[in-house]
Amino acid sequence: MIVLVIIIVFGFWSGMQYVLGTEYPMLAVSSGSMLPTLNVGDLIIVQGVNPEEINAAPLNGDIIVFRSKFDLNKFIVHRAISSRSINGSLYEFKTKGDAGGEGQDQDQFSPWNSTMNFDGETYKMLIGKVVGRIPWVGNFALIMRSQQNVYLFTIVIIILIAIFLFFPFEIGEEKKGDKGRLMFGKISLKTIYLIVLNIFLIGLIIFSLWGTFTFWNPGAGPDSQGMYVTLYGMFSDVNFHKTYSNNIIKAILSPSFLTYTINCQLSGGLRTGVPTFSWGQAAIILLVVMDVWNLIKKTRKVEP
């Protein structure tokens, strides 16, 4: 089982690399330079692109991920606000984080031929552009930056595996007089699991729409020095956009199937957001499918 899980995880990662055309298809946002568009702890989906394919504009330019010229192992995620071709094959980009509002440019990105040689190795400077984000999930990756947390996480995984191996949660068909699978003499263990799962999904739906939760993440922030991170539900995220900066006149929510996008109206025009996975919609679909399926099973059982 453990080997199968490892194979699935690595197979999924390799598949993402192939489909998105980049070595790093998913990355965790660790600093607040792109607030409020990208929150600390977001898991961003990155698609590989060539420099000439990048749309560079002050408000609706692509959000790109690239290596820092000063530390090739450090990735920067900023919006491309302008670009120029130096000799037809070399490109120079000016980028800045959305947290800077409409202020000064924060840095320049020159990918040359999109690669850079250092210590005998070739590094691709441009990682790709951000095409989506999954809220909250990136916090797990940030927490794992701490060696102590890696040890703690490993111990928890071992304990969970031991529980599932030594105490299997197999639930067979309910039978009359089968007291071993009944709680309080009337409610089956399977029914209790279903109730708990329903409560969890309903709670997830409520939180993913209106909830906020702030906690200390030891791996977040520049140089992983730790910082307080806030998880936002969809409508809470809209309010966060509205109140983040005086430059933001209006935050516009654009929902679609399983995703939503928050665009910001600034004095200079509309700044585009990033398609964001909707935990609320996913939980609603799962809740409906699960309950309808169990209702159909119950109905079939009572048929003469």
C-alpha positions as CSV (number, residue, x, y, z in Angstrom):
1,M,0.0,0.0,0.0
2,I,2.8,2.4,0.9
3,V,4.7,1.6,-2.3
4,L,1.5,2.1,-4.3
5,V,0.9,5.5,-2.7
6,I,4.5,6.6,-3.5
7,I,4.2,5.5,-7.1
8,I,0.9,7.4,-7.5
9,V,2.4,10.6,-6.0
10,F,5.5,10.5,-8.2
11,G,3.5,9.5,-11.2
12,F,1.1,12.4,-10.6
13,W,4.0,14.8,-10.3
14,S,5.7,13.6,-13.5
15,G,2.4,13.8,-15.3
16,M,2.0,17.4,-14.2
17,Q,5.5,18.2,-15.4
18,Y,4.7,16.7,-18.8
19,V,1.3,18.3,-19.2
20,L,2.3,21.8,-18.0
21,G,5.7,21.8,-19.6
22,T,7.8,22.9,-16.7
23,E,10.0,21.3,-14.1
24,Y,8.0,22.9,-11.3
25,P,4.3,22.7,-12.1
26,M,3.2,23.5,-8.5
27,L,4.8,25.8,-6.0
28,A,3.8,27.3,-2.6
29,V,3.6,31.0,-2.2
30,S,5.9,31.9,0.8
31,S,5.8,35.7,1.0
32,G,3.3,38.5,0.6
33,S,4.8,40.4,-2.4
34,M,1.8,39.4,-4.5
35,L,-1.0,40.2,-2.0
36,P,-3.9,40.3,-2.3
37,T,-3.9,38.4,-5.7
38,L,-1.8,35.5,-4.2
39,N,-2.0,34.8,-0.5
40,V,0.8,33.2,1.5
41,G,0.1,29.5,1.6
42,D,-1.5,29.3,-1.8
43,L,-0.5,26.5,-4.1
44,I,0.1,28.0,-7.5
45,I,-0.2,26.0,-10.8
46,V,2.6,27.0,-13.2
47,Q,2.6,26.5,-16.9
48,G,5.9,26.5,-18.9
49,V,6.1,29.2,-21.5
50,N,8.7,30.9,-23.8
51,P,9.6,34.5,-23.0
52,E,8.0,35.7,-26.2
53,E,4.7,34.2,-25.1
54,I,4.5,36.3,-22.0
55,N,1.9,39.1,-21.9
56,A,3.5,42.1,-20.1
57,A,1.2,44.9,-19.0
58,P,0.9,47.0,-15.8
59,L,-2.5,45.6,-14.7
60,N,-3.3,42.5,-16.7
61,G,0.1,41.1,-17.4
62,D,0.9,37.5,-16.7
63,I,2.1,36.5,-13.3
64,I,5.4,34.7,-13.8
65,V,7.8,32.6,-11.8
66,F,11.5,33.0,-12.3
67,R,14.8,32.5,-10.6
68,S,16.5,35.3,-8.7
69,K,19.7,36.6,-10.4
70,F,21.3,36.8,-7.0
71,D,20.3,33.3,-5.8
72,L,19.4,30.7,-8.5
73,N,17.8,28.5,-5.9
74,K,15.3,31.2,-5.0
75,F,12.1,31.7,-7.0
76,I,10.3,35.0,-7.4
77,V,6.6,35.3,-8.4
78,H,5.7,38.7,-9.7
79,R,3.6,40.3,-12.4
80,A,5.3,41.1,-15.7
81,I,4.5,44.8,-16.3
82,S,6.7,45.5,-19.4
83,S,9.1,43.8,-21.7
84,R,11.4,44.4,-24.6
85,S,13.3,42.3,-27.1
86,I,17.0,43.0,-27.1
87,N,18.1,41.3,-30.3
88,G,15.2,39.1,-31.3
89,S,16.0,36.2,-29.0
90,L,16.9,37.9,-25.7
91,Y,14.1,39.4,-23.6
92,E,14.1,41.7,-20.7
93,F,11.1,42.0,-18.4
94,K,10.2,44.5,-15.7
95,T,8.2,42.9,-12.9
96,K,6.6,43.9,-9.6
97,G,4.5,42.4,-6.9
98,D,0.8,43.4,-6.7
99,A,1.4,44.3,-3.0
100,G,3.2,47.4,-4.3
101,G,0.0,48.8,-5.7
102,E,0.7,51.3,-8.5
103,G,4.0,52.3,-7.0
104,Q,7.6,51.8,-8.1
105,D,8.9,48.8,-10.1
106,Q,10.5,46.4,-7.7
107,D,13.0,44.5,-9.9
108,Q,14.0,43.5,-13.4
109,F,14.1,40.1,-14.9
110,S,16.5,39.4,-17.8
111,P,16.3,35.7,-18.9
112,W,18.9,36.1,-21.6
113,N,18.4,32.8,-23.6
114,S,16.1,31.6,-20.8
115,T,19.1,29.8,-19.2
116,M,22.0,30.7,-17.1
117,N,25.2,28.7,-16.4
118,F,26.5,28.5,-12.8
119,D,29.0,26.1,-11.3
120,G,28.9,23.9,-14.4
121,E,25.1,23.6,-14.4
122,T,22.5,25.2,-16.7
123,Y,19.5,26.8,-15.0
124,K,16.4,27.8,-16.8
125,M,15.7,31.3,-15.5
126,L,12.0,31.4,-16.5
127,I,10.0,28.7,-14.7
128,G,6.6,29.7,-16.2
129,K,3.5,31.7,-15.7
130,V,0.8,31.2,-13.1
131,V,-2.4,29.8,-14.5
132,G,-4.3,28.9,-11.3
133,R,-4.1,28.7,-7.5
134,I,-5.4,26.3,-4.9
135,P,-5.9,28.1,-1.5
136,W,-4.5,26.9,1.8
137,V,-2.8,23.7,0.5
138,G,0.7,25.4,0.1
139,N,0.9,25.8,3.8
140,F,1.7,22.1,4.2
141,A,4.7,22.5,2.0
142,L,5.8,25.6,3.9
143,I,5.5,23.8,7.2
144,M,7.7,21.0,5.9
145,R,10.6,23.5,5.5
146,S,11.4,22.9,9.1
147,Q,13.3,19.7,9.8
148,Q,11.5,19.2,13.2
149,N,8.2,19.4,11.4
150,V,9.3,16.8,8.8
151,Y,10.1,14.4,11.7
152,L,6.8,15.1,13.3
153,F,4.9,14.6,10.1
154,T,6.7,11.3,9.5
155,I,5.8,10.1,12.9
156,V,2.1,11.0,12.4
157,I,2.1,9.2,9.0
158,I,3.6,6.1,10.6
159,I,1.0,6.2,13.4
160,L,-1.9,6.5,10.9
161,I,-0.5,3.6,8.8
162,A,-0.3,1.5,11.9
163,I,-3.9,2.3,12.8
164,F,-5.2,1.4,9.4
165,L,-3.1,-1.8,9.3
166,F,-4.0,-3.1,12.8
167,F,-7.5,-1.7,13.1
168,P,-9.1,-2.1,9.6
169,F,-12.3,-0.1,9.2
170,E,-14.2,-2.7,7.2
171,I,-17.9,-2.3,7.3
172,G,-20.0,-5.1,6.0
173,E,-23.7,-5.3,5.3
174,E,-25.8,-4.6,8.4
175,K,-27.6,-7.6,9.8
176,K,-30.2,-8.1,12.4
177,G,-28.7,-9.0,15.7
178,D,-25.2,-7.9,14.5
179,K,-24.5,-5.9,17.6
180,G,-20.8,-5.5,16.9
181,R,-21.4,-2.8,14.2
182,L,-24.1,-1.0,16.2
183,M,-23.6,2.0,18.5
184,F,-26.1,2.6,21.3
185,G,-28.0,-0.5,20.1
186,K,-29.6,1.4,17.3
187,I,-27.2,3.4,15.1
188,S,-24.8,1.5,12.9
189,L,-21.1,2.5,12.7
190,K,-21.5,3.1,9.0
191,T,-24.3,5.6,9.7
192,I,-22.1,7.4,12.3
193,Y,-19.3,7.7,9.7
194,L,-21.8,9.1,7.2
195,I,-23.0,11.7,9.7
196,V,-19.5,12.8,10.6
197,L,-18.5,13.1,7.0
198,N,-21.7,15.2,6.3
199,I,-20.8,17.5,9.2
200,F,-17.3,17.9,8.0
201,L,-18.3,18.7,4.4
202,I,-21.0,21.2,5.6
203,G,-18.3,22.8,7.8
204,L,-15.9,23.0,4.9
205,I,-18.6,24.6,2.7
206,I,-19.3,27.3,5.3
207,F,-15.6,28.0,6.0
208,S,-14.7,28.0,2.3
209,L,-17.3,30.7,1.7
210,W,-17.1,33.0,4.7
211,G,-14.4,31.7,7.0
212,T,-11.1,33.2,8.1
213,F,-8.4,31.6,10.2
214,T,-5.0,33.0,11.2
215,F,-2.1,30.8,12.5
216,W,1.6,30.9,12.8
217,N,3.4,29.1,9.9
218,P,7.1,28.5,10.8
219,G,8.1,28.0,7.2
220,A,6.4,31.0,5.6
221,G,8.0,34.4,5.0
222,P,11.2,35.5,3.3
223,D,14.1,33.1,4.2
224,S,11.5,30.9,6.0
225,Q,11.7,32.9,9.2
226,G,8.0,32.3,9.9
227,M,5.0,34.5,9.8
228,Y,1.3,34.6,10.6
229,V,-0.8,33.3,7.7
230,T,-4.5,33.8,7.2
231,L,-6.8,31.4,5.4
232,Y,-9.7,33.1,3.6
233,G,-13.0,31.8,2.3
234,M,-14.2,33.1,-1.0
235,F,-16.3,36.0,0.2
236,S,-13.7,36.7,3.0
237,D,-11.1,36.9,0.2
238,V,-13.2,39.4,-1.7
239,N,-13.4,41.6,1.4
240,F,-9.7,41.2,1.9
241,H,-9.1,42.5,-1.6
242,K,-11.4,45.5,-1.0
243,T,-9.7,46.6,2.2
244,Y,-6.1,45.7,1.3
245,S,-5.1,48.9,-0.3
246,N,-6.5,52.4,-0.9
247,N,-5.6,51.9,-4.6
248,I,-8.3,49.3,-4.9
249,I,-11.6,50.9,-5.8
250,K,-13.6,47.7,-6.2
251,A,-13.1,43.9,-5.9
252,I,-15.1,42.0,-8.6
253,L,-15.9,38.3,-8.0
254,S,-16.2,36.2,-11.1
255,P,-17.4,32.6,-10.3
256,S,-17.3,29.7,-12.7
257,F,-17.4,25.9,-12.5
258,L,-15.2,24.8,-9.6
259,T,-13.2,28.1,-9.8
260,Y,-13.6,31.8,-9.1
261,T,-11.5,34.8,-10.0
262,I,-11.2,38.1,-8.1
263,N,-10.3,41.1,-10.2
264,C,-9.5,44.5,-8.8
265,Q,-10.7,47.8,-10.2
266,L,-7.8,50.3,-9.7
267,S,-7.7,54.0,-10.7
268,G,-5.7,53.0,-13.7
269,G,-7.9,50.2,-14.9
270,L,-8.8,46.5,-14.1
271,R,-6.1,44.3,-12.5
272,T,-6.7,40.7,-13.3
273,G,-6.7,38.0,-10.7
274,V,-5.9,34.3,-11.0
275,P,-8.5,31.4,-11.4
276,T,-8.8,29.9,-8.0
277,F,-10.0,26.5,-7.0
278,S,-13.3,26.6,-5.1
279,W,-13.3,24.3,-2.1
280,G,-16.9,25.2,-1.5
281,Q,-18.2,24.1,-4.9
282,A,-16.2,20.9,-4.7
283,A,-17.5,20.1,-1.2
284,I,-21.1,20.8,-2.3
285,I,-20.8,18.4,-5.3
286,L,-19.2,15.7,-3.1
287,L,-21.9,16.1,-0.4
288,V,-24.7,15.8,-2.9
289,V,-23.2,12.8,-4.8
290,M,-22.4,11.0,-1.5
291,D,-25.9,11.5,0.0
292,V,-27.8,10.8,-3.2
293,W,-25.8,7.6,-3.6
294,N,-26.5,6.4,-0.1
295,L,-30.2,7.3,-0.4
296,I,-30.4,5.2,-3.6
297,K,-28.7,2.3,-1.8
298,K,-31.2,2.6,1.2
299,T,-34.1,2.8,-1.2
300,R,-33.0,-0.4,-3.0
301,K,-32.7,-2.2,0.3
302,V,-36.3,-1.6,1.4
303,E,-37.8,-2.6,-2.0
304,P,-39.9,-5.9,-1.6
